């Protein structure tokens, strides 16, 4: 960040209001969580109507016609968004992979030329790994970024905005919007219409957010005293599971770990006991597997928050949370709502461990 003006160090280059600067982490986190539906709607409208965004997407689609896989890469929450895009393309027959940007930088740059297109996802546009990847790239990468004043943005030739606005707590709006944009990009690569499914998902998301957050106290009490919180999802919800575990750990300091459904069954399930709480997403084609896994956790003494569209009876070890179904790929967004609400519940009960961040700090590997 050397050489940047003090003004450019504000998140997204925008100085926060005095009200925001004096708000607590809990207040900021709650505000940004509740801003997600409007932020998502703003992005979907822009990607549907903005000619400059459509032009950049057309360039990506042209590049994707080359031989080789489509690679999506990012760090932290951005990597979670990359997983969803890759999963979506794979499910429609197009080879695609999500890679951790740091791993790619140090161990895989030699095969960059074998990819048809490479999409870098970053909220800040200043992550050290992403900056280095851009500089060392043998051919241009497509950038998906939330900061149009960043190093990555200024050096990218094909760039698309995340449009989440400034974010001062955990990745909430930026994850939601980056994931939605990644789904739209993947749909465009496939030549597949996306607006109808996106609108369905956005409406369901907006209609259930407040209801889910009203449950935060109940969610916190159900999990209170747990030594471990396991977050489990399959397909699109796997990226959501990783994001959810990051949110819980960063905001509250509670131990949380993400797993795919199959990955949890083949190993970690054997360790489940009364000290465990699992948050399991049970939607779409693998909903029955999620319900079965919940029962197996209960049989071992573990507690389960089961999130799905099927109504099941509650017990002292099972807390069902019913949510409207969304088109499969968009589960990556809706699957994070219950963990986000739980996070706020824990932070309100025992305090947030993360402080608000209003300026970009040093970005190091």
N, C-alpha and C positions, 0 to 999 in steps of 0.2 A: 504493500500500500504506500510505499515511499513515493513522494512527489505528488500525492493527492492533496487537494485543498481540504481545509477543515469542513467546508460545506459538503464535499462529496463523500465524507465519512459517515454522514447520516444515512440510515438505512434507506435505500432507493434515492438518496440525495435529497430527501424531504425532511425538514426539521419538524419534529413532533410538536403538537400543541402543548401548552403548559399543563392542561388537564391530564394528558397522556403521560407526560414526564413525571407527574406526581402520583400516578396510579400505582397500585400494588400489582405484583405479578399475577395474583389470582384475578384481579379485575381486568387486567390486560388479556390474560388467557381466555377468560369467559367471553370478553368482547370479541376477540378474534375468532373463537369457535363459532359464535353466533353470526358473525359476518360471512361465514363460508357460503351459504346459499346465494346471497347477492353477488359475491365475488365470482362464484361459479356461473351464474346467469350472465354476468358481464362478459366473461370469457367466451361462453358459447355464442353469444350474440356477435362478438367481434370476429370469431373464426367463421361464422356463417356469412357475414356481410362485408367485412373490411377487405377491399381489393388488394391492399399491400400484403396482408396476411395470406390471402388466397394465392397471390403470385409466388410467395416463398414456399407455400405448400406444393404448388405445381412443380417447382424446381426440385423439391425433395422427391416427388413422385417420379419425375424423369430420371433422377439419379438411381432410384430404387429398381429401375428396369434392368440395370446391369446385373451380371452374374454375381452370386455371393449373398451372404446373409445381411440383414439389417441389424446393426449393433446400436443398442441404447446404453448410455453410460452416465453415471452420476455418483455422488457421495451422499451417505445418510438418507434423508427423506427423498432426495432426487433419485437415488438408486432404487428406492421402493417404487417410484413412478415408472422407472425404466423396466422393472419386472412386469408390470401390467401391460405395457406396450408390446413387449416381446412375447408374452403369453398370448395376447390377442392375435398377433400375426401368425404365431405357430398354430393356433387353433383353426386358422383359415388357410393353412397349407403353405405359408410363406416362411422360410427359415429365418429365424431372428433370435437374438440372444441379448440378455442384459448382463453387463459387466460392471464390477466395481472400478471406478475410475483410477484409483490408486494401484490396484492390481494390474490393470491394463497398461498404465504408464510404465511400470517397472518390469513387467513380464510378458507383454503381448504386443507391443507396438510393431514388432517385425511382421505381424500378419494383418496389419491395418489395410494394406492394399487388396487383401482378399475379400474385404467387405464391399457390398454394393453401396452402402451409405452408413455414415456414423453420426449418431445424434447425441450431443452432449446436453445434459440437463443440469441446471444450476440455479439456485435461488439468488445468490449474491453475485455471481459472475466473477468472484474474486478467489474462489477456492484454489489453493496452490496447485493441486493436481490437475484441475481443469485448465488453468492458465498454461501449465507446462504441456499438457496434451495438445492444446491448440498450436503452441509454438513448434512442437516436434512433429505435427501431423504431416504425412507425405501427400495428403490431398485434403481439401476443405471438409470440415465437419459442419453439420447443421447445429445451430445453437438454440436451445429453448431456455430462456432466462427471464428472471423477474427484475433485473436491474439494468436499465438502458444507459446507465452512466458507468458501467463496469469495464474492466479490462477485457473480459471475454467478449462483451457486446461490441466494443469498438474494433476488435480485430476479426470478428466473424463476417463472412460474406453472405451467408444465409442465416437469418436470425428471426426467431419467433418469440413473442412476448408471453409471459405467464400471467400478467395482468392481475396479480393478487394485491398490489399495493404494498406499502410498508408493513412489516410484521415484526413485532418486538418480543414475542415469547417463543413457544415451541412452534415447529412447522405445522400449521393448521391450514390456513388459506393457501399457502404456497404448495403444500402437498396436494390438496384438493384440485387446485387449478393446473398444476403441472401434470397430474395424472389424467385429468380430463383432456388437456391439450395433447398428451401422448396418445390417448385413445383416438382422438380426432385425426392426428397425423397418421396413425396406423390404418385407420379407416380410409383415409385419402390415398394411401399407398395401394390399398386393395381395390380402390375404385368402388367403395361400398358407401352407401348413404348412411349418415350417422345422426342427422338432426332429430329424427323421431325418437330414437332410443335415448339420445342425450336429454331431450325434453322430458321423457318419462322418468328418467333417473333423477333429473334436477327437481322435478315436482315432488317425487317421493321423498327425496332427501330433505327438501325444505319443510315438508309436512310433518316429518317425524323428528326433526332435530330438537325442537323445544320439548317435546314429550320425553325424549330420551334423556335430556339434561335435567328434567324435573325428577328423574329417577336417581340422580347422582348420589344422594344420601343413602338410598337403599342399596345401591351397588357398593358403596364404600363399606357399609356395615356388613354386607355379605362377605367381603374380602378381608375385613379387619383381622389382623393377626396372622395372615398367611405369610409363610416364609418365602414362597415363590408364586409368581403369577405367570402362567404360561398362556401365550396368545397363539391361536392355531387357525390357519386358513388354508384353503386350497385354491389353485388357479389364480384368478385376479385377486382374491382375498388374501393370498400369501404375501404379496407386497404390503397390503393393509395390515397384516399381522406384524411385520417387521416395523412398520411405521408406528403401530400402536405400542409395541414394546419400547421403542425409543421414546415415545411421548411419556409413558409412565415413568421410566427410569430418569429421564432428564428433568422432568418437572417435580417429581416427588422423592427420588432416591430409592424407591422400592425396587427390589429385584424383579425384573420381568424379562422373559425370553420368548422369541418368536419361533414358530415351527410350521412346516407344512404338515398337513394331516397325516400323510404317510410317514414322514420323517419322525413325527411324534410317536406314532404307533410302534415303530421299529427301534425301540430303545428307551426314550424318556418315559413312556407310559409305565415301564417297569418300576420307576422310581416314585410313582404317584402314591401319596398317602394323605393323612389328615392335614398336613401342612401346605398342601397345594390348592390353588384355585386355577382353573383353566377357563379361558374365554374362547369359545369355539364357534366359528361361523358355520352355519348349516344352510346353504342356499344352493340353488341350481342343480346341476347334474350330480353333484356329490353330497347333496343334503343328507341323504340316508347314512352316508359314511360319517358325517359329523354327529348325527344323533347317536349312532352306534358307539362312537368314540366317547361321547358324553356319558353314556351308560357304563362303559368300561371304567372310566375315571371314577364314577360314583361307586362302583363295586369295590374299588381299591381304597375307598375312604376319602377321595378327593372331592372338592366342590367344583361345580361347573356353572358358568354363566353361558347359556346356550342361546345364540342369536340366530333367529331364522324366521321363516314365514309359517311354520307349523305350530299350532297351539299344543303345549304339553303342560301337565300339572306341575306346580312348584312343590318343592320339598325343602328340608333344611340343608340339603346338599345340591339342589338344582334350582337355579333361578332362570326361568325362560324369559327371553325378551323378544317379543314379536315385532317384526319389522316388515313392511311391504317389500315384496320382491321387486328387483330392478333388473333390467337386461344384464346378462351375466357379467360382461366385462366391467360394468359400472359398480359391481360389488366391491371393487378396489377402493371406492370412495365411501360408500355407505357402511362398509365393515369397520371403519375407524370410529364411528360415532359413539358406540358403547364404551370402548376404551377411553375416548376423550372425556366422556362424562364421568367415568370412574376416576380419571386423573384429577378432574376438578373436585370431585368429592373428597379424594384423599388430601389434596392440597388445602381444601377448606378445613378439613379436620385436623391435620397435623402440620400444615404449612408447606409452601412451595420451596423447593431447594434451588430452583433456577431463578436468577435475577433477570429483570428486563434488560434487553440489549437494544440501545437506541442508535449506536454507531458501529460500523464495521471495525473489528479489531484486527490484530495480526493474523494473516491466513498462512498457516504453516502445515507441512506434511506431518 
